[in-house]
Amino acid sequence: MSGSLVVVATPIGTLDDLSPRAAAALRDADVVACEDTRRTAVLLRHAGSDAPMVPTHEHNEASRAVDLVRRMNEGATVVLVSDAGMPGVSDPGARVVAAAVQADIPVTVIPGAGAVETALVASGLSTGTGYAFAGFAPRKAGELAAFIARIDTWGEPVVVFEGPKRVAALMRALADHDPDRQVAVCRELTKMHEEIIRGTASALAERITDPLRGEVAVVIAPPSEPPPLDEDALAAALMPMIEAGMSPARAADVVATLGAAPRNAAYRAALAAAAIRDSA
């Protein structure tokens, strides 16, 4: 008889945010796959669970997924947690879930507190019409600058995670690109020392010059006005794809997926590139 995989979102700070359903799942588990056994041991004590733990982190997740699927095929109920938040978002866990799905093992997800939505709402920058989550910001200066330029085209608030020692560099990069951009730095969410620092990118770059403490989520508002788009330059950039035989629609899809331009603008530029090619 096949077992099951239960994915449990864990508190991002305050243990009392663990839901009764999540606590019951931890008590009923045959084994808990966790990112850090020391942190999860505290969570299990809070939930009243004495389930055994197996480390499942970024360095061993691929091999651990095979072992966990074997256990589930033998009837075990495996509960998957990460240190904080939902496994598989920016924490390990996606490979375990994919392996269970591929093996036709039932997967249940128990929701809970998440840093992304908590930061978005606390920032005061939510538009109520959508947002983007971009994981951790790039570390290298050139890649970070390109990332910041790219999110200009998304047209919605963007939430990123950042290491406490790198927040100052992110603020400087944002200020260099758009000093008036509204930003909120959310630190230690739901914990005793929770702090939300709001302001323009330039103001926060001046204020945050030293490493922060704790875990940080940054919410970046969209630009007040979309940057002008040079469609002639975009058409020239699309020309190699068009000359390689790609249709204008497909080329536009590629550009839009990369975040280089909105799809309608990319499609107009691709049609222009195709017309130039055909007239040559």
Backbone hydrogen bonds in HBPLUS format (Angstrom, degrees):
<---DONOR---> <-ACCEPTOR-->    atom                        ^
c    i                          cat <-CA-CA->   ^        H-A-AA   ^      H-
h    n   atom  resd res      DA  || num        DHA   H-A  angle D-A-AA Bond
n    s   type  num  typ     dist DA aas  dist angle  dist       angle   num
A0003-GLY N   A0072-MET O   2.53 MM  69  4.48 158.7  1.57 148.8 152.9     1
A0004-SER N   A0076-ALA O   3.17 MM  72  6.71 142.1  2.32 132.1 140.3     2
A0078-VAL N   A0004-SER O   2.94 MM  74  6.29 163.5  1.96 169.1 166.5     3
A0005-LEU N   A0106-PRO O   2.92 MM 101  6.25 169.3  1.93 166.3 170.0     4
A0108-THR N   A0005-LEU O   2.88 MM 103  6.32 159.8  1.92 159.2 166.1     5
A0006-VAL N   A0078-VAL O   2.80 MM  72  6.15 163.9  1.83 162.0 165.7     6
A0080-LEU N   A0006-VAL O   2.80 MM  74  6.13 157.7  1.85 148.9 155.8     7
A0007-VAL N   A0108-THR O   2.70 MM 101  6.10 163.2  1.73 166.5 169.2     8
A0110-ILE N   A0007-VAL O   2.74 MM 103  6.07 169.3  1.75 173.3 176.1     9
A0008-VAL N   A0080-LEU O   2.99 MM  72  6.10 170.6  2.00 161.8 164.1    10
A0009-ALA N   A0110-ILE O   3.06 MM 101  6.24 164.9  2.08 173.2 173.6    11
A0010-THR N   A0085-GLY O   3.05 MM  75  4.97 158.3  2.10 128.9 125.7    12
A0085-GLY N   A0010-THR O   2.92 MM  75  4.97 154.8  1.99 125.5 131.6    13
A0017-ASP N   A0014-THR O   3.01 MM   3  5.80 166.9  2.03 123.3 127.2    14
A0018-LEU N   A0015-LEU O   3.02 MM   3  5.81 168.7  2.04 123.9 126.6    15
A0023-ALA N   A0019-SER O   2.94 MM   4  6.24 161.4  1.98 156.6 161.9    16
A0024-ALA N   A0020-PRO O   2.94 MM   4  6.13 156.1  2.00 145.8 152.1    17
A0025-ALA N   A0021-ARG O   3.02 MM   4  6.28 152.0  2.10 143.5 150.9    18
A0026-LEU N   A0022-ALA O   3.06 MM   4  6.38 153.2  2.13 148.6 155.4    19
A0027-ARG N   A0023-ALA O   3.04 MM   4  6.36 149.0  2.14 145.6 154.2    20
A0028-ASP N   A0024-ALA O   2.94 MM   4  6.15 144.4  2.07 145.7 155.7    21
A0030-ASP N   A0077-THR O   2.95 MM  47  5.28 159.7  1.99 146.5 152.7    22
A0079-VAL N   A0031-VAL O   3.01 MM  48  6.40 167.0  2.03 160.2 164.0    23
A0032-VAL N   A0052-PRO O   2.85 MM  20  6.20 158.8  1.90 157.2 164.4    24
A0054-VAL N   A0032-VAL O   2.95 MM  22  6.28 151.4  2.03 149.3 150.8    25
A0033-ALA N   A0079-VAL O   2.77 MM  46  6.08 151.1  1.85 155.7 165.3    26
A0081-VAL N   A0033-ALA O   2.93 MM  48  6.26 167.5  1.94 172.7 175.2    27
A0034-CYS N   A0054-VAL O   3.06 MM  20  6.27 158.7  2.11 147.6 154.2    28
A0056-THR N   A0034-CYS O   2.58 MM  22  5.20 160.2  1.62 149.0 148.7    29
A0040-THR N   A0036-ASP O   2.98 MM   4  6.17 165.6  2.00 158.9 163.7    30
A0041-ALA N   A0037-THR O   2.87 MM   4  5.79 143.3  2.01 137.5 146.0    31
A0043-LEU N   A0039-ARG O   3.35 MM   4  6.74 154.7  2.42 141.3 147.9    32
A0044-LEU N   A0040-THR O   2.81 MM   4  6.09 159.8  1.85 157.3 162.5    33
A0045-ARG N   A0041-ALA O   3.05 MM   4  6.23 157.6  2.10 143.9 149.4    34
A0046-HIS N   A0042-VAL O   3.09 MM   4  6.33 154.9  2.15 144.2 151.1    35
A0047-ALA N   A0043-LEU O   2.96 MM   4  6.27 146.6  2.07 146.0 155.5    36
A0048-GLY N   A0044-LEU O   2.90 MM   4  5.98 117.3  2.30 140.0 156.1    37
A0049-SER N   A0044-LEU O   2.87 MM   5  4.96 170.4  1.88 147.3 146.9    38
A0048-GLY N   A0045-ARG O   3.18 MM   3  4.99 145.5  2.30  94.2 104.4    39
A0060-ASN N   A0057-HIS O   3.15 MM   3  5.68 147.3  2.26 114.1 122.6    40
A0061-GLU N   A0057-HIS O   2.89 MM   4  5.41 122.3  2.23 163.6 174.8    41
A0064-ARG N   A0060-ASN O   2.84 MM   4  5.90 160.9  1.88 160.8 167.1    42
A0065-ALA N   A0061-GLU O   2.83 MM   4  5.85 148.1  1.93 147.4 153.7    43
A0067-ASP N   A0063-SER O   3.43 MM   4  6.82 158.8  2.48 146.2 150.8    44
A0068-LEU N   A0064-ARG O   2.86 MM   4  6.13 160.6  1.90 158.2 163.8    45
A0069-VAL N   A0065-ALA O   2.95 MM   4  6.09 157.6  2.00 147.2 152.9    46
A0070-ARG N   A0066-VAL O   3.08 MM   4  6.32 154.5  2.15 144.3 151.3    47
A0071-ARG N   A0067-ASP O   3.05 MM   4  6.37 157.8  2.10 147.5 153.1    48
A0072-MET N   A0068-LEU O   2.90 MM   4  6.18 159.6  1.94 149.7 155.4    49
A0073-ASN N   A0069-VAL O   2.83 MM   4  6.04 154.5  1.89 149.9 157.0    50
A0074-GLU N   A0070-ARG O   3.10 MM   4  6.34 129.3  2.37 138.2 151.2    51
A0074-GLU N   A0071-ARG O   3.05 MM   3  5.08 134.5  2.26  95.1 108.3    52
A0076-ALA N   A0071-ARG O   3.04 MM   5  5.49 165.0  2.06 140.4 136.6    53
A0075-GLY N   A0072-MET O   2.94 MM   3  5.01 160.2  1.98 105.7 110.8    54
A0089-VAL N   A0086-MET O   3.42 MM   3  6.11 154.7  2.49 140.8 139.2    55
A0088-GLY N   A0091-ASP O   3.11 MM   3  5.25 136.1  2.32 109.2 121.1    56
A0088-GLY N   A0092-PRO O   3.19 MM   4  5.23 134.2  2.41 107.8 110.1    57
A0097-VAL N   A0093-GLY O   3.07 MM   4  6.36 164.5  2.09 159.2 163.0    58
A0098-ALA N   A0094-ALA O   2.94 MM   4  6.13 165.4  1.96 149.4 153.8    59
A0099-ALA N   A0095-ARG O   2.92 MM   4  6.03 155.4  1.98 143.0 149.7    60
A0100-ALA N   A0096-VAL O   3.00 MM   4  6.23 155.1  2.06 148.1 154.5    61
A0101-VAL N   A0097-VAL O   2.92 MM   4  6.19 163.0  1.95 155.8 160.4    62
A0102-GLN N   A0098-ALA O   2.94 MM   4  6.10 161.4  1.97 147.6 153.0    63
A0103-ALA N   A0099-ALA O   3.05 MM   4  6.20 138.3  2.23 136.8 147.6    64
A0103-ALA N   A0100-ALA O   3.13 MM   3  5.05 124.7  2.45  91.9 106.3    65
A0105-ILE N   A0100-ALA O   2.93 MM   5  5.13 170.8  1.94 155.5 152.7    66
A0104-ASP N   A0101-VAL O   2.99 MM   3  5.05 160.1  2.03 109.5 112.8    67
A0118-THR N   A0114-GLY O   3.18 MM   4  6.15 158.6  2.23 148.2 154.6    68
A0119-ALA N   A0115-ALA O   2.89 MM   4  5.80 160.7  1.93 141.3 146.5    69
A0120-LEU N   A0116-VAL O   2.97 MM   4  6.18 161.6  2.01 149.6 155.4    70
A0121-VAL N   A0117-GLU O   3.03 MM   4  6.18 170.3  2.04 153.3 154.4    71
A0122-ALA N   A0118-THR O   3.00 MM   4  6.07 165.5  2.02 147.9 152.6    72
A0123-SER N   A0119-ALA O   2.85 MM   4  5.83 140.0  2.01 147.6 156.8    73
A0124-GLY N   A0121-VAL O   3.24 MM   3  5.76 147.0  2.35 111.4 118.9    74
A0132-ALA N   A0157-PRO O   2.90 MM  25  6.31 154.8  1.96 158.0 165.7    75
A0159-VAL N   A0132-ALA O   2.83 MM  27  6.27 160.5  1.86 159.1 164.8    76
A0134-ALA N   A0159-VAL O   2.98 MM  25  6.24 166.8  2.00 165.4 168.9    77
A0161-PHE N   A0135-GLY O   2.78 MM  26  5.69 163.4  1.81 135.1 140.4    78
A0137-ALA N   A0161-PHE O   3.26 MM  24  6.50 152.5  2.34 176.6 168.5    79
A0144-LEU N   A0140-LYS O   2.83 MM   4  6.01 154.0  1.90 157.0 165.7    80
A0145-ALA N   A0141-ALA O   2.96 MM   4  6.18 160.0  2.00 151.3 155.9    81
A0146-ALA N   A0142-GLY O   3.07 MM   4  6.30 159.0  2.11 145.8 151.4    82
A0147-PHE N   A0143-GLU O   2.91 MM   4  6.07 151.6  1.99 142.4 150.6    83
A0148-ILE N   A0144-LEU O   2.96 MM   4  6.21 161.0  1.99 153.2 157.3    84
A0149-ALA N   A0145-ALA O   3.05 MM   4  6.28 157.6  2.10 146.8 152.8    85
A0150-ARG N   A0146-ALA O   2.94 MM   4  6.11 148.9  2.03 142.7 151.6    86
A0151-ILE N   A0147-PHE O   3.06 MM   4  6.37 153.2  2.14 152.9 158.3    87
A0152-ASP N   A0149-ALA O   3.28 MM   3  5.52 148.9  2.39 101.1 110.0    88
A0153-THR N   A0150-ARG O   3.09 MM   3  5.90 153.2  2.16 120.5 125.5    89
A0154-TRP N   A0151-ILE O   3.14 MM   3  5.16 157.1  2.20 103.2 110.2    90
A0158-VAL N   A0220-ILE O   2.91 MM  62  5.15 161.9  1.94 145.4 151.1    91
A0220-ILE N   A0158-VAL O   2.79 MM  62  5.15 166.8  1.80 153.3 157.9    92
A0160-VAL N   A0218-VAL O   2.87 MM  58  5.30 162.2  1.90 154.1 160.1    93
A0218-VAL N   A0160-VAL O   2.78 MM  58  5.30 171.2  1.79 165.7 168.3    94
A0162-GLU N   A0216-VAL O   3.32 MM  54  5.72 162.1  2.35 141.8 140.6    95
A0166-ARG N   A0163-GLY O   2.90 MM   3  5.35 156.8  1.95 117.8 125.5    96
A0212-LEU N   A0164-PRO O   2.99 MM  48  4.80 162.8  2.02 132.0 129.4    97
A0170-LEU N   A0166-ARG O   3.12 MM   4  6.44 156.0  2.18 150.6 157.3    98
A0171-MET N   A0167-VAL O   2.90 MM   4  6.21 159.3  1.95 156.3 161.8    99
A0172-ARG N   A0168-ALA O   3.01 MM   4  6.28 156.8  2.06 147.8 153.9   100
A0173-ALA N   A0169-ALA O   3.01 MM   4  6.22 158.2  2.06 146.5 152.3   101
A0174-LEU N   A0170-LEU O   2.93 MM   4  6.16 159.0  1.97 151.5 157.3   102
A0175-ALA N   A0171-MET O   2.87 MM   4  6.04 160.5  1.91 149.3 155.0   103
A0176-ASP N   A0172-ARG O   2.89 MM   4  6.08 153.6  1.96 147.3 154.3   104
A0177-HIS N   A0173-ALA O   3.15 MM   4  6.32 146.1  2.27 140.2 148.5   105
A0178-ASP N   A0174-LEU O   2.81 MM   4  5.93 171.7  1.81 161.0 163.4   106
A0181-ARG N   A0178-ASP O   3.05 MM   3  5.56 169.4  2.06 122.8 125.7   107
A0202-SER N   A0179-PRO O   3.05 MM  23  4.67 161.4  2.08 137.9 132.0   108
A0201-ALA N   A0181-ARG O   2.75 MM  20  5.44 128.9  2.01 146.8 163.3   109
A0221-ALA N   A0182-GLN O   2.96 MM  39  5.40 170.0  1.97 164.3 164.0   110
A0183-VAL N   A0199-GLY O   2.82 MM  16  5.68 165.0  1.85 167.6 170.7   111
A0199-GLY N   A0183-VAL O   3.05 MM  16  5.68 142.6  2.20 163.6 169.6   112
A0184-ALA N   A0219-VAL O   2.92 MM  35  5.13 152.1  2.00 147.6 154.1   113
A0219-VAL N   A0184-ALA O   2.85 MM  35  5.13 166.3  1.87 153.7 158.1   114
A0185-VAL N   A0197-ILE O   2.80 MM  12  5.03 162.8  1.83 147.7 150.7   115
A0197-ILE N   A0185-VAL O   2.87 MM  12  5.03 170.0  1.88 146.9 149.4   116
A0186-CYS N   A0217-ALA O   2.77 MM  31  5.16 165.8  1.79 165.4 167.0   117
A0217-ALA N   A0186-CYS O   2.89 MM  31  5.16 160.6  1.93 149.6 156.2   118
A0187-ARG N   A0195-GLU O   2.81 MM   8  5.17 178.0  1.81 165.6 166.3   119
A0195-GLU N   A0187-ARG O   2.95 MM   8  5.17 156.7  2.01 148.3 151.0   120
A0188-GLU N   A0215-GLU O   2.94 MM  27  5.40 160.9  1.98 157.3 163.3   121
A0191-LYS N   A0188-GLU O   3.08 MM   3  5.51 159.5  2.12 131.7 135.4   122
A0194-GLU N   A0191-LYS O   3.18 MM   3  5.32 147.9  2.29 121.3 116.3   123
A0204-LEU N   A0200-THR O   2.96 MM   4  6.22 163.3  1.99 157.1 161.3   124
A0205-ALA N   A0201-ALA O   2.90 MM   4  6.01 145.8  2.02 142.3 152.1   125
A0206-GLU N   A0202-SER O   3.13 MM   4  6.37 145.4  2.26 141.1 149.0   126
A0207-ARG N   A0203-ALA O   3.01 MM   4  6.24 146.4  2.13 140.1 150.0   127
A0208-ILE N   A0204-LEU O   2.76 MM   4  5.70 167.8  1.78 151.6 154.6   128
A0234-LEU N   A0230-ASP O   2.97 MM   4  6.27 151.5  2.05 145.4 154.5   129
A0235-ALA N   A0231-GLU O   2.83 MM   4  5.98 153.8  1.89 142.7 149.0   130
A0236-ALA N   A0232-ASP O   3.03 MM   4  6.32 155.9  2.09 145.0 151.2   131
A0237-ALA N   A0233-ALA O   2.95 MM   4  6.22 149.4  2.05 143.3 151.9   132
A0238-LEU N   A0234-LEU O   2.93 MM   4  6.17 138.4  2.10 143.0 154.6   133
A0238-LEU N   A0235-ALA O   3.15 MM   3  5.02 124.8  2.47  90.8 105.1   134
A0239-MET N   A0235-ALA O   3.04 MM   4  6.17 126.3  2.34 140.7 154.1   135
A0239-MET N   A0236-ALA O   3.31 MM   3  5.17 140.2  2.48  92.3 103.1   136
A0241-MET N   A0238-LEU O   3.00 MM   3  5.57 125.0  2.31 116.8 130.0   137
A0242-ILE N   A0238-LEU O   3.13 MM   4  6.43 159.4  2.18 153.3 159.7   138
A0243-GLU N   A0239-MET O   2.77 MM   4  5.95 168.5  1.79 166.3 168.9   139
A0244-ALA N   A0240-PRO O   3.04 MM   4  6.08 132.5  2.27 132.6 144.3   140
A0246-MET N   A0241-MET O   3.05 MM   5  5.57 154.3  2.12 160.5 153.6   141
A0245-GLY N   A0242-ILE O   2.99 MM   3  5.32 159.2  2.04 110.2 115.4   142
A0251-ALA N   A0247-SER O   2.92 MM   4  6.13 166.7  1.94 161.1 165.0   143
A0252-ALA N   A0248-PRO O   2.91 MM   4  6.04 156.1  1.97 145.8 152.3   144
A0253-ASP N   A0249-ALA O   3.00 MM   4  6.26 150.1  2.09 142.3 150.5   145
A0254-VAL N   A0250-ARG O   3.00 MM   4  6.34 155.5  2.07 151.0 156.8   146
A0255-VAL N   A0251-ALA O   3.08 MM   4  6.37 165.3  2.10 152.1 155.1   147
A0256-ALA N   A0252-ALA O   2.92 MM   4  6.08 164.5  1.94 152.4 156.9   148
A0257-THR N   A0253-ASP O   2.87 MM   4  5.98 157.7  1.92 148.7 155.0   149
A0258-LEU N   A0254-VAL O   3.08 MM   4  6.31 149.2  2.18 145.9 153.5   150
A0260-ALA N   A0255-VAL O   3.13 MM   5  5.57 151.4  2.22 163.5 157.4   151
A0259-GLY N   A0256-ALA O   2.97 MM   3  4.99 148.4  2.07  99.5 109.7   152
A0266-ALA N   A0262-PRO O   2.92 MM   4  6.13 159.5  1.96 154.5 161.4   153
A0267-TYR N   A0263-ARG O   2.75 MM   4  5.93 152.4  1.83 152.8 159.7   154
A0268-ARG N   A0264-ASN O   3.11 MM   4  6.35 157.3  2.16 142.9 148.1   155
A0269-ALA N   A0265-ALA O   3.01 MM   4  6.26 159.8  2.06 147.9 153.6   156
A0270-ALA N   A0266-ALA O   2.83 MM   4  6.04 148.8  1.93 143.4 152.7   157
A0271-LEU N   A0267-TYR O   2.90 MM   4  6.15 156.2  1.95 150.0 155.7   158
A0272-ALA N   A0268-ARG O   3.01 MM   4  6.27 153.0  2.09 143.4 151.0   159
A0273-ALA N   A0269-ALA O   2.88 MM   4  6.17 153.0  1.96 144.9 152.5   160
A0274-ALA N   A0270-ALA O   2.88 MM   4  6.14 155.4  1.94 147.1 153.8   161
A0275-ALA N   A0271-LEU O   2.92 MM   4  6.17 151.7  2.00 145.5 153.1   162
A0276-ILE N   A0272-ALA O   2.99 MM   4  6.28 154.3  2.06 147.9 154.4   163
A0277-ARG N   A0273-ALA O   2.96 MM   4  6.23 157.8  2.01 147.6 153.8   164
A0278-ASP N   A0274-ALA O   2.91 MM   4  6.15 159.9  1.95 149.0 154.2   165
A0279-SER N   A0275-ALA O   3.02 MM   4  6.13 138.7  2.20 140.3 150.7   166
A0280-ALA N   A0277-ARG O   3.24 MM   3  5.34 151.6  2.32 101.1 109.5   167
